[in-house]
Amino acid sequence: MIRNLNCNNDKAIAYTAELQAPVEAAQEIIKGTVIRCAGTECIGAQSSSSPRTICAKVADEFGPVASFAYKGEAFDSEALAKCNN
């Protein structure tokens, strides 16, 4: 579950993503924030980069993204397609 990924202990979760394929539990520093993924779920705290940039970097690091949201607002299909290119 996303809640078990324990994102940046002192920072609220800003980014949530669901990957198209599961990955082993891992974390990467992406544009100044730690993104943690396990299975198909990823979370990350606020970054100074745009949500679109974070989404694209998540796709680069962990694989294609099935869904992505910033502060609870989900990306539409057009924005997701850009993340995955």
N, C-alpha and C positions, 0 to 999 in steps of 0.2 A: 504494500500500500504506500502511496505517496507520503503519508504522514510519518512513516517509519524511516524515511530517508534522512531526516534531521538536518535540514538546510541551515547552514551558517548560523549556528545557535542563537545569535543575537539579532538576526535580521529576518524580517518577514519574507515569506515566499512571494515573489513577484511573477515568476515564470513557471508555467506548468506545460509539459509536453507529453504526448503519447507517441511512441515510436511505432513504425510499421512492423518491426521485428524486435524480439527481445534481445537484450544485451546482458552480459555479466554485470554485476554491480561495479560501478566505476564513477569516478569524478574527474572533471577537467576544469581548469580555470579558463573561462571564456570571457574575453573583454572585461576583465577585472572582477568577475564574480565566479563563485564555485557553482558548477552545475553538477548535480548528482543524478545518476540514472541507475535503475535496477529493473530488470524485466523490460517492460515497455514504458515505464513511467520515469519522467525526469522532472526535477524541480530546481529552481535557482532563485537567489535573492536579487534585489534591484541592482542594476548596472547603469553606468553613465551612457552606455550604447543604446541605440534604438532597439525596440523589441524585434523588428524585422531582421536586424543584424544578428541578434542573439539566436533567433529561430534558425537562420541560415547556418550559423556556426554549430548549433546543436546537430543539425542535419549532417554537416561535414564531419563532425567528431563521432557521432553515434549512429548515423544512418537516417534514412528517410523518416520524416515526421508525418504522423497520421492526423494529429491535432496539436494546436499550440495556443496558449492563452497568456495574456499579460494582465495581471491584476484582475483575473476573472473574466476578461473580455476575450472571447475566442476569435482567432483569425478565420476569415472566410476562405473559401476554396481557392480563390485567386492568390491571396497572400500565402497560403500553404504551398501552392505550386511554385511560387518564387522562392520560398525557403528551401525547397527540394531541388532546385536547379543549380 
